Amino acid sequence: MKKLYFQSSLPRAGSTLLQNIMGQNPKFYVTPTSGVLELLYAARNNYSTDPAFKAQDPQLMKEGFLSFCNQGLMGFFNALTDKPYVLDKSRGWGYYYGFLNSFYPNPKVICMVRDPRDIYASMEKNHRKYPELSSDLVNDGAMTGITTEQRIDIWKENPPVGLAFTRLYQIIKEGNDKHIHFIKFETFCKSPKKEMEKLYNYLELPYFEHDFDNIEQITQEDDKVYGIFGDHAIKNKLEYVPSNAKEILGKGACDWIKSNYKWFYDYFKYI
């Protein structure tokens, strides 16, 4: 029987990197950005609204639906791999922990986090990376998305960045954070072996010796689908790179981000 594990990280926080490092372990099948949660989410919507389910015994239908979700999840990965462990990557797993737990009890969920200033700086760098391409962010007529500050406002109120932070806030508020293993991207880059040992301990698996100097890109996805912000290529060597958020965003924007995400800085003890 396969064991499934779930990664539900912030954008631009090393989630693809972690997948490919875990993929060095021959017992693990690791996914790129996964759509499995969306399949289950759609099924939940149909189960909740379709009259055929409402017209039958509620408890019996509940048991059937949860079994459907469990077997559908397991069947999906049984068709993809013979490996005993699966690490599925979707930003929604943490927020939908209660739903996941209802049909896959006591799930192990990993969440990589990063200083919000560096997340926004990474988004801004990607925006500037392709000056030859038209960006949906910038609307000269409406005078929106023109400045770095305006783009930060847009990202804050929209997926993937805004949605991910809002979900994380609610995860902590509801107390589901106690079920999730958080990894700070900066700490991971500085002390990868130590952080991986903690991760394996959380997963309750024997440690595998990873090579952080030779990381092969195992996960493949067509970044053109996601536009200019769909950057899922990784570097082959794990190295810590100091923050350049202040140079990219400016001091005023960095101060605003830190003030706006005070709950995040307090909880994860970022300075």
Secondary structure as UniProt FT lines:
FT   STRAND          3..7
FT   TURN            11..12
FT   HELIX           15..22
FT   TURN            23..24
FT   TURN            26..27
FT   STRAND          28..33
FT   HELIX           36..49
FT   HELIX           51..54
FT   HELIX           58..80
FT   STRAND          85..89
FT   TURN            91..96
FT   HELIX           97..103
FT   STRAND          109..113
FT   HELIX           116..129
FT   TURN            131..132
FT   TURN            136..137
FT   TURN            140..143
FT   HELIX           148..156
FT   TURN            159..160
FT   HELIX           161..174
FT   HELIX           176..179
FT   STRAND          180..184
FT   HELIX           185..190
FT   HELIX           192..203
FT   TURN            212..213
FT   HELIX           223..229
FT   HELIX           245..249
FT   HELIX           251..260
FT   HELIX           262..268
//
